């Protein structure tokens, strides 16, 4: 009787794992077919990196960058924490179907008081290099390495001992008649 219960438990466990994997694959296919950012968020939240970052929203800027907002404030004090954040960003970029990557992908973390961290990658940079590999090779583990645009809130950057900072030169290219930088466009869509 105990062997029969154990066998049933194992079979049930395999069935549960198989259904979870199938659900994730179905959501990915749904995201590809629908081109709906909310479906993409649901799919990304089933991935390991999506669960760690807790992707909460996806929107497009006026110049067609996909902005993925994540609610879990990343820890960036140590090199290993920065590497882990870069690995999560890379995994998310790898999981986003090409149909969603129009001009590029941006990651946004912030709250009611504004942005803590913004990192944007053009479509060309995503295709051309392995972001995580670049950060891993960088001795300071500067996670802005290889980004098209980067912003870190000054008080937040103190947590990195001033090693990682942003300024006017990291705001990215300017767009439109009002010369908004890429960072400003990302902030507009996340307000």
C-alpha positions in Angstrom: 0.0 0.0 0.0 2.9 2.4 0.9 4.5 1.6 -2.5 1.3 2.3 -4.3 0.9 5.7 -2.5 4.5 6.6 -3.2 4.1 5.7 -6.9 0.9 7.8 -7.1 2.7 10.7 -5.5 5.6 10.5 -7.9 3.2 10.4 -10.9 1.3 13.3 -9.6 4.6 15.3 -9.1 5.6 14.6 -12.7 2.1 15.7 -14.0 2.3 18.9 -12.0 5.8 19.8 -13.4 4.7 18.9 -16.9 1.6 21.1 -16.6 3.7 24.1 -15.3 6.2 23.8 -18.2 3.3 23.5 -20.6 1.6 26.6 -19.1 4.8 28.6 -19.5 5.2 27.5 -23.1 1.5 28.3 -23.8 2.0 31.8 -22.4 5.1 32.3 -24.5 3.1 31.3 -27.6 0.2 33.5 -26.6 2.6 36.4 -26.2 4.1 35.8 -29.7 0.7 35.5 -31.3 -1.0 38.4 -29.5 1.7 41.1 -29.5 -0.1 42.3 -26.3 2.4 43.7 -23.7 0.2 42.4 -20.8 0.4 38.9 -22.1 4.2 39.3 -22.4 4.3 40.3 -18.7 2.4 37.2 -17.7 4.8 35.1 -19.7 7.9 36.8 -18.3 6.7 36.3 -14.8 6.8 32.5 -15.3 10.6 32.7 -16.1 13.2 32.5 -13.4 14.5 36.1 -14.1 11.0 37.4 -14.4 10.2 36.0 -10.9 13.4 37.5 -9.5 12.7 41.0 -10.9 8.9 40.8 -10.6 8.1 42.4 -14.0 4.9 44.4 -13.3 4.2 46.3 -16.5 5.2 46.7 -20.2 4.6 49.8 -22.3 6.1 51.4 -25.4 7.7 54.8 -25.5 6.8 57.2 -28.4 9.9 56.0 -30.2 8.9 52.3 -29.8 11.2 51.1 -27.0 9.6 48.4 -25.0 9.7 49.5 -21.3 9.6 46.7 -18.8 8.9 47.9 -15.3 10.0 45.7 -12.4 8.9 46.2 -8.8 11.6 44.4 -6.9 14.3 47.0 -6.0 17.6 45.4 -7.1 20.5 45.1 -4.7 23.6 46.5 -6.3 26.2 47.0 -3.6 28.4 44.0 -4.3 29.9 42.8 -7.6 28.0 39.5 -7.3 24.7 41.4 -6.9 25.4 43.5 -10.0 26.3 40.4 -12.0 23.1 38.7 -10.9 21.1 41.8 -12.0 22.9 41.8 -15.4 22.2 38.0 -15.8 18.5 38.6 -15.1 18.3 41.5 -17.6 20.1 39.3 -20.2 17.7 36.4 -19.6 14.7 38.7 -19.9 16.1 40.1 -23.2 16.6 36.5 -24.5 13.0 35.6 -23.6 11.2 38.6 -25.1 9.9 37.6 -28.6 11.4 39.6 -31.5 8.0 41.0 -32.4 8.1 43.0 -29.2 11.6 44.4 -29.7 10.8 47.3 -32.1 13.5 49.8 -31.4 14.9 48.2 -28.2 14.2 47.2 -24.6 14.4 49.3 -21.5 14.2 48.2 -17.8 12.6 50.6 -15.3 12.6 50.4 -11.5 11.1 53.2 -9.5 8.2 54.3 -7.3 6.1 57.3 -6.5 9.2 59.4 -6.0 10.5 58.7 -9.5 13.1 56.3 -11.1 15.7 54.5 -9.1 17.2 52.7 -12.1 16.7 52.8 -15.9 18.7 50.8 -18.4 17.9 50.8 -22.2 19.3 48.7 -25.0 18.8 49.4 -28.7 17.7 46.5 -30.9 21.2 46.6 -32.6 23.0 46.3 -29.2 20.7 43.4 -28.1 21.5 41.5 -31.3 25.2 42.4 -31.4 26.5 41.4 -27.9 25.9 39.5 -24.8 25.2 42.1 -22.1 25.7 39.8 -19.2 29.1 38.7 -20.6 30.3 42.3 -20.8 29.3 43.1 -17.2 30.9 39.8 -16.0 34.1 40.7 -17.7 34.1 44.3 -16.4 36.2 44.5 -13.2 33.9 47.0 -11.6 30.8 45.0 -12.7 29.4 48.2 -14.0 25.9 47.1 -15.2 25.7 50.2 -17.5 28.3 48.6 -19.7 26.9 48.1 -23.2 23.7 50.0 -22.6 22.3 52.6 -25.0 21.1 54.8 -22.2 21.5 54.6 -18.4 20.1 56.4 -15.4 20.6 55.7 -11.7 19.2 57.9 -9.0 22.1 59.7 -7.1 21.1 58.5 -3.6 20.7 55.0 -5.0 24.1 55.1 -6.6 25.7 55.8 -3.2 25.0 52.2 -2.4 27.6 51.3 -5.0 30.2 53.5 -3.3 30.0 55.9 -6.2 31.4 53.4 -8.6 28.3 53.6 -10.9 26.9 57.0 -11.8 24.9 58.5 -14.6 24.9 61.9 -16.1 23.9 63.9 -19.2 26.2 61.7 -21.3 24.4 58.5 -20.3 20.9 59.8 -21.1 20.9 58.3 -24.6 20.1 59.8 -28.0 17.6 62.6 -28.4 14.3 62.2 -30.3 11.5 64.3 -31.6 11.0 68.0 -32.1 11.5 68.6 -28.4 14.8 66.8 -28.2 13.8 64.5 -25.4 16.5 62.0 -24.4 15.7 58.3 -24.4 15.7 58.3 -20.6 13.2 61.2 -20.5 10.9 59.3 -22.9 11.1 56.2 -20.7 10.3 58.3 -17.6 7.3 59.9 -19.5 5.7 56.5 -20.2 6.2 55.2 -16.6 4.7 58.2 -14.8 
